C-alpha cells in the first residue's frame, strides 16, 4: 500500500479513539518489482552488477598467492620482467577461453617509482604480445602485503590456445625497489604451468607451480 501523509493535519485529540480516515485518500493501482543486488565481487557499489568490476562475468581460474616472486630487470633477480601461466595443451583451464579480466595479487619491496607501471598481457608461443590490459598500476602505490589488482581485458578478442601465456609485466631495473607477484604449488596438473620471462626469453614452464591470479571470461 502507498499513503501520502499531509503534515498540515493535526493529531486527533483523543488518541484512544482515532479518526478512521483523517483527510482524503486516493486509491492507486500498479505493480512494483523488487530486485536485490547480492553481487559482492565488484570493485565498488557503483561498478554495476554482473561481474568482477573489470570486464569479466565468470571465473574460470583461481589460484591464490601463497608464495611470491620478484619482478625486476636486474641481475639480482635474473632480469625477470614477467611471470605468467602458459597453456600447455587443450585441456588447460585457459584453452578456448577469451579472458576479459585478470585479478592479480601484487606488492612492493622498497620504494619503486610511479613509472614503469605494471601491466597484464597475453603473449603467444613466439613471445609476441597479443593483448595488453587497458588497466595498468603505479607500483609506488602498492603496499608491502599482497593486494588484489584488477586488470581490465574487456576489449580482448583473443581466444587462448596452446602455447599462449597470460600474466603480468614490470620492467623496473632496481634490485631494492621492485614488485612482487605470487604463485602456488601446482593445481593444474600438466595442462598449464607457471613460467617466467628472464633476459627477454620465456623460460621452460615449471609444472610444479601455477601463477597466482583470478581469470574471468
N, C-alpha and C positions, 0 to 999 in steps of 0.2 A: 504494500500500500504506500501511497505517497500523500503527504499532507503539508500544505503551506501554513506556517504559523504567522498570524498577524500580531506584531509586537504592540500594537495600539490597543488591543483588547485587554481589559483588566481581569485579574483572577476573581473568581466568584467569592463573595464574602462568606459563603458557607461551604467550606471545603468538604464537609461530611455529606453534602448533597449537591454535587457539582452539576452544572448545566450539561445536558447530554450533547448539545450541538451549539457551542458558542460561536457566533458568527456564521458565515456561509461557507459551505464546502462545495467542491466541484469534483465530479467523478471523472477519472481519466482511464483510458484503456490503452494497452500497449504491451510490449514484451521487452525483456532485458536478458542479455547474455553475459554470464559470469565466466571469466577466464582467469585462471590462476597461473602466474608465471613462476615455475619452480626451477628454472634453468640457473644453476649455481656455477656454471663453468665460464661465464662471460667475464671479460676483464673489468667491467663496471656495470651498474644497473642501467646505464644509458647506452650500452653497446648493442642492444637489440637481442631478441630471442633467436634461438635456433642453432647456436654454435659456440665455438670457443673464443670468439671475440677477434679472431684474426683471419677468418675466411673459411674455417673448417666447420663441418657439421657432425662428423662421426670419427671417433678414434679407431685406428687400425693397428697402432704400435705404441707400446707404453713401457719404457724402461727408466727406472729412477736412477739418479746419480748417487751411487754408493761409494765410488772411488773417483779421483779426479786426475786430470791430465793437463799439463801446462801447454799453452799456445803462445809461442813467441819465435820470431825468425832470428833466433840467437843460437850460437853453437852450444850454449849451456843446455838448451832443450832440443838439440838435434835439428835446429832450423825447422821446427814443426809449426806450420801455419794453418793446418786444417785437420779436423777429425770428423769422421762420419761413419755411416753404416752402408756397407756395399751389398748389393743384390747378387747373390751367388748362383741362384737358379730360379726357375719359375714357381717353386714352392715357397719362396720368400713372402713374408708379410707385405713387402713393398711391391712385389711384382704385379703388374696390372693396375696399380693404384696411381691416381693423379693427385699428389699431395696439394692441399690447399692451406695448410697451416703447420708450423713446426714450433713446439714449445720446448725450449732448451734451458736447463739449469746452468747458470753461469756465475762466476765470482772473480774477484781480482786478487792479485798479490801486489803489495806496494801501492804505487800511485800512477797507474797508466794514464796517459793523456787522453784528451777527448777524441783525438784522431791518431791512428786509423780506427774506424768503428768496426764492430763485429757484425758480420753478415751471415745469412744462411743461404746455401746454394745447392743446386743439383748439378753433378758432373756426369758425363758419360764415360764409357770404358776407356776412351782415349784421353781423358782428363780435360776435355772441353767443357766449359761452363754452359749448361743448358738453361738454367734459370737462377736469378738472384732475387732474394726476397725484397719486397718493396720497403720492408722494415729493417733498419739497422740500429745498433745500440752503441751509445757512448760508454766505453769501459770505465771512464772516470767516475761514473755514477754507480758502478757496481759496489757491492759490499764484499766483505771477506767470507761471507757464507753464501751458499748456493741460493739463488733466487730465480724462479722460472721467468723466462723472457719469451714473448710470443712474436714469432716471425710470420708475417703475412705472405702467403703463397696464393692468394685468391685469384691472381691473374695467370697462374701457371696452367699450361695446357699439356705439358709433357707427361705421358703415362710411362711409369718406370719399367725398365726391362733389365734382364740380366747384364751385370757389369756396371750399372748406374750406381752412383754414390750420392747420398744426401747427408749434409752436415753443416758445420759452422767453420768460418774462416776468420782469422785475425793475423795481421801482418806486422804488428809492432815488433821492434827489434831489441827491446831491453830484456836483460836477464834478471832484473829485480822488480820491474814494473810491467806486469803482463796479465793475461787472462787464463782462467781455468774452466774447462768443461768437464763432463762426467762420463763414466762408464760403469758397467756392472758385469758380473760373470754371465756367460752365455745363456740366453733364453731362447735363441732362435735356431738351435741345433746347427746344422751345416747349411741352412738355407740363406743366411745372411750373416755378416760379420763386421766387427769393428775394424776400422782402417785409419791410418794416419798419413798425412802428406808431409814429407820431410825433404828439404833441399829441392822443392819443386816436383818431387816424384811421389806418387802414391805407393805406399809400402804393401807388402804381402798381407792380406787380411788375417786378422787374429780371430780364429773361430772359437777361442775360449772366452771372448768378450763380446759385448754389444754396446754400441753408442747410446748414451742416456738421452732420451728425448721422448716427447709425445708427438706422434704424427697423426694428422687429421686428413680426411678426404671430404 
